[in-house]
Amino acid sequence: MFDGLSDRLAGTVQKLRGEGRLTEENIQDALRDVRRALLEADVALAVVRDFIDHVKTRALGEEVLTSLKPGHVFVNIVQEELIKVMGESNERLDLSAQPPAVVLMAGLQGAGKTTTVAKLSKLLKDREKKTSLLVSCDVYRPAAIEQLKTLADQVGAEFFPSSTDQKPVDIARAAIDYARKKFIDVVIVDTAGRLHIDTDMMDEIKAIHAAANPVETLFVVDSMTGQDAANTAQVFNEALPLTGIVLTKTDGDARGGAALSIRQITGKPIKFMGSGEKVEALEPFHPDRVASRILGMGDVLSLVEEVQQKVDHKKAARLAKKVQKGKNFDFNDLKEQFEQMQNMGGMAGLLDKLPGMPGMADKIKDKVNDKEMSRMVGIINSMTPKERAFPDIIKGSRKRRIAAGCGLQVQDVNRLIKQQMQMKKMMKKMSRGGMAKMMRAMKAGGGGGMPPGMGGPGGMGL
């Protein structure tokens, strides 16, 4: 998300940092670049206009013009104004009501409501230690009810059954009554979506809202629709007392127009952002951290939180101890590393949170391919336990059998073996001299020594 905007703003920032002093002329040039970047990111025109006006007023004041490092001060102003546009700070769900607290999900069809219901349930379970009851009031699509049932099983939440011959309002009331009797903390209500906004849809969701009396009414919107997402949210906000927004499919949105428009247009906070189909792929929306990502400063806080929550620390400690003792890094270890990365959103998700990535886009980010990682896990799964533990025994006939087992070519198996050997060498360097040696080895390799799943000469290139 924000790739295009980050690249454009990074260029502007770099030019300003090189200036000995700022004048009204070069500030105007910078603002022109920022305005163009925001419009290309599909940010609503009214939002762009206000943003530029605020930055201009502050940038032409003494704060910048008399500073010893005017370029840095200008960047700080842009960052602070980005944070203001997106909402200052993260706003958590207010679940302080007498249980069960009801969360109502609204939005158009295809926005990802049903998947988001499951993601939210998992997040509440993992971070808040709260139990959830999931219920579908979408009586128009039987597949939606079945989908939610499957997802509920996947995330370990209770599912309240419903059918197409029931009234949505009756379903919601019955689910809340059931949760009250079973002492369940939260009821998450999935409502029907439409391909467009219509009167019947609005009337129905108003009736469900009145019956359920939710503490949170979240509007789920596809971020790839850009400023249209903000306009649609505004229509819903006029019909329902929305308490927050969930942006979905942010991994497919390189522009970020929705994130930068929606708060100012609706006045409602973005509470979460989702990426991908995995049930773990939902994170609280922190405007300050997102502003840092946009300006290429990374988001180390979110990265640390993800590591704490999603990395299996026992496995990590076991691998560290193994490396310290000088034992071989085998395919079992490599598979564990792939799975840890996938749990954290893949290599692309990790790189987005590292400082300085916009400038590295062509060198590294374009080479990142999370599908390769899945293919490599497939190859490892085709190996016998002995082959995983002792990679050196994998020769001609074994390679052919492994390739046939995962539907790939022998060359692909060879590439993975090469990756494993490179990682093994890096781990030995780490055991002797720490991370600094490993980083030097990666640079010297010209890309061939990159971690598996990334490109370069040693990559899979499938």
C-alpha positions in Angstrom: 0.0 0.0 0.0 1.1 3.6 -0.7 4.0 2.4 -3.0 3.4 5.0 -5.7 2.8 7.8 -3.2 5.9 6.8 -1.2 8.1 6.8 -4.2 6.9 10.2 -5.3 7.2 11.8 -1.9 10.6 10.2 -1.3 12.0 12.0 -4.4 10.5 15.3 -3.1 11.9 14.8 0.3 15.4 14.0 -1.0 15.5 17.2 -3.1 14.5 19.3 -0.1 17.0 17.7 2.2 19.8 18.7 -0.2 18.8 22.4 0.0 21.0 24.6 2.2 18.0 26.8 2.8 14.3 26.9 1.8 12.8 29.7 -0.1 9.2 30.4 -1.0 10.1 29.2 -4.5 11.4 25.8 -3.7 8.7 25.2 -1.1 6.1 26.0 -3.9 7.9 23.4 -6.1 7.8 20.8 -3.4 4.1 21.5 -2.7 3.4 21.1 -6.4 5.1 17.7 -6.3 3.2 16.7 -3.1 -0.2 17.8 -4.7 0.5 15.8 -7.8 1.5 12.7 -5.8 -1.7 12.9 -3.7 -3.9 13.3 -6.7 -2.2 10.3 -8.5 -2.9 8.3 -5.3 -6.6 9.0 -5.9 -7.0 11.2 -2.8 -10.2 13.2 -2.8 -9.6 16.7 -4.3 -11.1 18.5 -1.2 -8.7 16.6 1.1 -5.7 17.4 -1.1 -6.6 21.1 -1.2 -6.9 21.3 2.6 -3.7 19.3 3.2 -1.6 21.5 0.8 -3.1 24.7 2.4 -2.1 23.5 5.9 1.4 22.4 4.9 2.0 25.7 2.9 0.9 27.9 5.9 3.3 26.1 8.2 6.1 25.8 5.7 6.2 29.5 4.9 6.4 30.4 8.5 9.5 31.0 10.6 9.4 27.4 11.8 11.0 26.3 8.5 12.6 29.4 6.9 14.8 30.1 10.0 15.7 26.4 10.7 19.2 25.1 10.4 17.8 22.0 8.7 14.8 23.3 6.8 14.4 20.2 4.7 14.0 18.0 7.8 11.5 20.5 9.3 9.4 20.4 6.1 9.3 16.6 6.2 8.2 16.7 9.8 5.4 19.1 8.8 4.2 16.8 6.0 4.3 13.9 8.4 2.3 15.7 11.1 -0.3 16.8 8.5 -0.6 13.3 7.2 -1.3 12.1 10.7 -4.0 14.7 11.2 -5.7 13.8 7.9 -5.8 10.1 9.0 -6.9 10.7 12.6 -4.1 11.5 15.0 -4.0 8.1 16.8 -5.4 4.6 16.7 -9.0 4.3 18.1 -9.7 1.0 19.7 -13.0 -0.8 19.7 -15.1 0.2 22.6 -16.3 -3.1 24.1 -16.9 -1.9 27.6 -20.6 -2.6 27.4 -22.4 -5.3 29.4 -21.7 -8.5 27.6 -22.4 -9.4 24.9 -21.0 -6.3 23.2 -22.4 -6.3 19.7 -20.3 -5.3 16.6 -22.3 -4.7 13.4 -20.5 -5.0 10.1 -21.8 -3.0 7.1 -20.6 -2.5 3.5 -21.1 -3.3 -0.2 -20.9 -6.8 -1.6 -17.4 -7.8 -2.4 -15.8 -5.5 0.1 -14.6 -8.5 2.3 -17.1 -8.2 5.2 -17.4 -11.9 5.9 -13.7 -12.5 5.9 -13.2 -9.4 8.1 -15.7 -10.8 10.6 -13.5 -13.8 11.1 -10.3 -11.7 11.1 -11.7 -9.5 13.8 -12.8 -12.4 15.9 -9.3 -13.9 15.8 -7.8 -10.5 16.7 -10.1 -10.1 19.7 -9.3 -13.7 20.8 -5.5 -13.3 20.4 -5.1 -9.8 21.7 -8.0 -9.2 24.0 -8.7 -12.7 25.2 -12.4 -12.3 24.3 -14.8 -15.0 23.1 -16.9 -14.3 20.0 -20.1 -15.5 18.4 -20.3 -15.0 14.7 -23.7 -14.7 13.0 -24.7 -14.0 9.4 -27.8 -12.0 8.6 -27.2 -12.3 4.8 -30.3 -14.3 3.9 -29.8 -13.6 0.2 -26.7 -15.7 -0.3 -26.6 -19.1 1.3 -22.9 -19.3 0.4 -22.3 -16.4 2.7 -23.7 -18.3 5.7 -21.7 -21.4 4.9 -18.5 -19.2 4.4 -18.9 -17.7 7.8 -19.5 -21.1 9.4 -16.2 -22.4 7.8 -14.3 -19.3 8.9 -15.7 -19.5 12.5 -14.3 -23.1 12.7 -11.0 -21.8 11.4 -10.5 -19.1 14.0 -12.0 -21.0 16.9 -15.1 -18.9 17.3 -18.7 -20.0 18.0 -21.1 -19.8 15.0 -24.8 -19.1 15.3 -26.7 -20.9 12.5 -29.1 -19.0 10.3 -31.0 -19.8 7.1 -32.4 -18.0 4.1 -36.1 -18.4 5.2 -35.5 -16.3 8.4 -35.8 -12.5 8.8 -32.4 -10.8 9.4 -33.8 -8.9 12.4 -35.0 -12.1 14.0 -31.6 -13.8 13.4 -29.7 -10.9 15.1 -32.0 -10.9 18.1 -31.8 -14.7 18.5 -27.9 -14.6 18.3 -27.6 -11.9 20.9 -30.0 -13.8 23.3 -28.0 -17.0 22.8 -24.7 -15.1 23.5 -26.2 -13.6 26.7 -27.2 -17.1 28.0 -23.8 -18.6 27.1 -21.8 -15.6 28.6 -20.0 -14.9 25.3 -18.1 -11.6 25.2 -18.8 -10.3 21.7 -21.4 -10.9 19.0 -20.1 -10.0 15.5 -23.0 -9.5 13.1 -22.4 -9.9 9.3 -25.0 -8.2 7.2 -25.9 -8.5 3.6 -24.1 -6.4 1.0 -25.3 -5.2 -2.4 -23.5 -4.4 -5.6 -24.7 -0.8 -5.1 -26.4 1.3 -2.5 -30.2 1.0 -2.6 -33.2 1.9 -0.4 -34.1 -1.7 0.6 -30.6 -2.4 1.7 -30.5 0.7 3.9 -33.9 0.1 5.4 -32.9 -3.5 6.3 -29.6 -2.6 7.9 -31.3 0.2 9.9 -33.8 -2.3 11.2 -31.0 -4.7 12.2 -29.1 -1.9 13.9 -32.2 -0.9 15.9 -32.7 -4.5 17.0 -29.1 -5.3 17.8 -28.2 -1.9 19.4 -24.5 -2.4 18.6 -21.7 -0.7 20.6 -19.6 -0.6 17.3 -20.9 -0.2 13.8 -18.0 -0.7 11.4 -18.1 0.1 7.7 -16.0 -2.4 5.7 -14.7 -0.9 2.5 -12.4 -2.1 -0.3 -9.4 0.3 -0.3 -8.8 -0.3 -4.0 -11.9 1.8 -4.8 -9.9 4.9 -3.8 -11.8 8.1 -3.1 -15.0 6.2 -4.1 -14.5 4.3 -0.8 -14.8 7.6 1.1 -17.9 8.6 -0.8 -19.6 5.3 -0.2 -18.7 5.5 3.5 -20.2 8.9 3.7 -23.6 7.6 2.3 -23.6 4.8 4.9 -22.7 7.3 7.6 -25.7 9.4 6.8 -27.9 6.3 7.2 -26.2 4.6 10.2 -24.3 5.9 13.2 -21.0 4.5 12.1 -18.3 4.3 14.8 -15.4 3.3 12.5 -14.0 2.1 9.2 -12.2 -1.1 8.2 -10.1 -0.8 5.1 -9.7 -4.2 3.2 -7.4 -5.4 0.4 -4.7 -2.9 1.3 -2.2 -5.3 -0.1 -3.7 -4.8 -3.6 -3.9 -1.0 -3.3 -0.6 0.7 -4.3 -2.2 4.2 -4.1 -3.7 4.7 -0.7 -6.3 7.2 -1.7 -9.0 5.7 0.6 -6.8 5.8 3.7 -6.0 9.5 3.1 -9.6 10.6 2.2 -12.0 8.6 4.3 -11.4 10.2 7.8 -11.7 13.7 6.6 -14.8 13.1 4.4 -16.8 11.0 6.9 -15.3 12.2 10.2 -15.1 8.6 11.3 -11.8 6.9 12.3 -10.2 4.0 10.4 -9.9 1.4 13.1 -8.4 -1.6 11.2 -6.7 -2.4 7.9 -6.8 -5.9 6.3 -4.5 -7.4 3.7 -4.9 -10.8 2.0 -7.2 -13.7 2.7 -5.5 -15.1 5.8 -7.4 -14.8 9.0 -4.4 -13.3 10.7 -4.2 -10.4 8.2 -5.9 -7.7 10.1 -4.1 -5.0 12.1 -5.1 -1.9 14.0 -4.8 1.3 12.0 -2.2 3.7 13.5 -2.1 7.0 11.6 1.3 7.9 12.9 2.8 4.6 11.8 1.1 4.7 8.4 2.4 8.3 7.9 5.9 7.0 8.6 5.5 4.2 6.0 4.3 6.7 3.4 7.4 8.9 3.9 9.7 5.9 3.7 10.6 5.9 7.4 9.2 2.4 8.0 7.0 1.1 10.8 9.3 -0.6 13.2 6.8 -0.5 16.1 4.2 -2.6 14.1 7.0 -4.9 13.0 8.1 -5.5 16.6 4.4 -6.1 17.6 4.0 -8.6 14.8 7.2 -10.5 15.8 6.0 -10.6 19.4 2.5 -11.9 18.5 3.2 -14.1 15.4 6.6 -15.6 15.7 6.9 -18.9 17.5 9.5 -17.9 20.1 10.3 -21.5 21.2 11.2 -22.4 17.6 13.2 -19.2 17.2 15.2 -19.9 20.4 15.7 -23.5 19.3 17.1 -22.4 15.9 19.4 -19.8 17.6 20.8 -22.5 20.0 21.3 -24.8 17.0 23.2 -22.2 15.1 25.3 -21.3 18.1 26.4 -24.9 18.5 27.5 -24.9 14.8 24.9 -27.5 13.8 23.7 -27.7 10.2 20.8 -25.5 9.0 18.6 -28.1 7.3 15.3 -28.1 5.3 13.2 -28.4 8.5 14.7 -25.1 9.7 14.3 -23.5 6.3 10.6 -24.5 6.2 10.1 -23.1 9.7 11.6 -19.8 8.5 9.2 -19.6 5.5 6.2 -20.3 7.7 7.2 -17.6 10.2 7.5 -15.1 7.3 4.2 -16.1 5.9 2.5 -15.7 9.3 3.8 -12.1 9.3 2.4 -11.3 5.9 5.3 -12.6 3.7 8.5 -10.8 2.6 6.5 -8.0 1.0 4.7 -7.3 4.2 7.9 -7.2 6.2 9.7 -5.0 3.7 6.9 -2.4 3.8 7.6 -1.9 7.5 11.3 -1.4 7.1 12.7 2.2 6.9 14.0 3.4 3.6 12.1 0.9 1.4 10.6 3.3 -1.2 14.1 4.1 -2.4 14.9 0.4 -2.6 11.8 -0.5 -4.6 13.6 -1.4 -7.9 16.5 -3.2 -6.2 14.6 -5.4 -3.7 10.8 -5.0 -3.6 10.2 -5.9 -7.2 12.2 -9.1 -6.7 10.1 -10.2 -3.7 7.7 -13.0 -4.6 5.7 -14.6 -1.8 4.3 -17.2 -4.3 7.9 -18.5 -4.6 7.9 -19.0 -0.9 4.8 -21.2 -1.1 6.4 -23.2 -4.0 9.5 -23.8 -1.9 7.4 -25.0 1.0 5.8 -27.4 -1.5 9.2 -28.7 -2.6 10.2 -29.3 1.1 6.9 -31.1 1.7 7.7 -33.5 -1.1 10.9 -34.6 0.7 11.2 -37.5 3.1 12.0 -36.7 6.8 15.5 -38.0 6.2 16.0 -35.8 3.2 14.9 -32.7 5.1 17.3 -33.5 7.9 20.3 -34.4 5.7 20.1 -32.3 2.5 23.5 -33.7 1.2 21.8 -37.0 0.3 19.5 -35.4 -2.2 21.0 -36.5 -5.6 19.7 -37.2 -9.1 16.9 -39.8 -8.5 15.8 -38.1 -5.3 15.6 -34.7 -7.0 13.4 -36.2 -9.8 11.1 -37.8 -7.3 10.8 -34.6 -5.2 10.1 -32.5 -8.4 7.4 -35.0 -9.5 5.8 -35.0 -6.1 5.3 -31.2 -6.0 4.6 -30.7 -9.7 7.7 -28.7 -10.5 10.9 -29.2 -12.4 14.3 -30.6 -11.2 15.8 -27.1 -11.8 13.4 -25.7 -9.2 14.6 -28.3 -6.7 18.2 -27.4 -7.6 17.5 -23.7 -6.9 16.0 -24.5 -3.5 19.0 -26.6 -2.6 21.3 -23.7 -3.6 19.2 -21.4 -1.4 19.5 -23.8 1.6 23.3 -24.0 1.1 23.5 -20.2 1.1 21.4 -19.9 4.2 23.6 -22.6 5.8 26.7 -20.5 5.1 25.1 -17.4 6.4 24.1 -19.1 9.6 27.7 -20.3 10.1 28.9 -16.7 9.7 26.3 -15.6 12.2 27.5 -18.2 14.7 31.1 -16.9 14.3 30.6 -13.2 14.1 27.0 -12.1 14.4 24.6 -10.3 12.1 27.2 -7.9 10.7 29.1 -10.7 8.9 25.9 -12.0 7.5 24.9 -8.6 6.1 28.3 -8.2 4.5 27.9 -11.7 3.0 24.5 -10.7 1.5 25.9 -7.5 0.0 29.0 -9.3 -1.4 26.7 -11.9 -3.0 25.0 -9.2 -5.2 21.6 -10.5 -4.4 22.5 -14.2 -4.6 22.8 -14.3 -0.8 19.4 -12.7 -0.2 17.0 -14.6 2.1 15.0 -17.3 0.3 11.8 -16.0 -1.3 13.6 -12.9 -2.7 15.0 -12.5 -6.1 18.5 -12.1 -7.4 20.7 -14.7 -9.1 19.9 -17.3 -6.5 16.2 -16.8 -6.6 13.7 -19.3 -7.9 12.6 -17.1 -10.9 9.5 -19.2 -11.5 
